[in-house]
Amino acid sequence: MHGEYTALVKQDGEWWIGWIEEVPGVNCQERTREELLDSLRETLREALAFNREEVLRETGSGYFEVKVAL
């Protein structure tokens, strides 16, 4: 689960809000920019792990993994 993702961040009043552009549903809100980036990283890690577990559960057995690069 390594890679580079794009965080879109902005300050809205006293809050910082942000989204990971490439992964729908990964968004956070924090009091500081640094806290926001930490939260986005953790939420992204959790989302990727959850998605992987879900795919593996649905796939069953007999599959093999192939790395795909863009």
N, C-alpha and C positions, 0 to 999 in steps of 0.2 A: 504494500500500500504506500509506495513512495511515488512522488511526483510533485508537480508544481501546479498550483491552482490560483485563480485570480479572486482576490477579495475586493469587493466594492464596499467602501466605507464612507460614512459621512457623519458629521456632528449635527444633531437635531436638538437644539436647546442645550440642556445639561447632559444629554445622553449621546453616546456614540452608537450607531447602528451599522450593521454590515451583513453582507451576503457573500456566499461563495458562488461565483458566476456559473461554474460548470456543474454544480450539484444542487438541483432544486430542493428546497426545504432546509438547507443549511444557512441559517441566519441567526443573529444574536444581537443583544443590546447590553451595553455596559456603561459605566460611568467614565471610564478613561479609554483612550485609543489602545493602550497596551493591554488592558483587560479584555477589550473587545477582540483583539487579534488572538490572544490566548484562548478565549472562548470559542472563536471560530475554528481554530486548529483542533481543539478537543471535540467539538461538535462534528467536524469533518471526519476525524478519526472514527468516531462512534458510528456515523452514517455509513462510511465505507465498510466497516466491520459488519454492521447489521446487514447491509446489502449483500455482502459476500456470503454470510451465513444463510441468508434467505435463498440465494441462488443455489448454493450447495445442497440445501435441504430439498429444494424443488427438483434439482437435477437428478438426484439419486446416484446410482453407481454407473460405471462403464464410461465415464467421461475422461478426457485428458485436457490439461491446460496448455494453451499456446499464448505466448506473449505477443501483443500487438502494439506496434509503435506508430505514431503519426509523423 
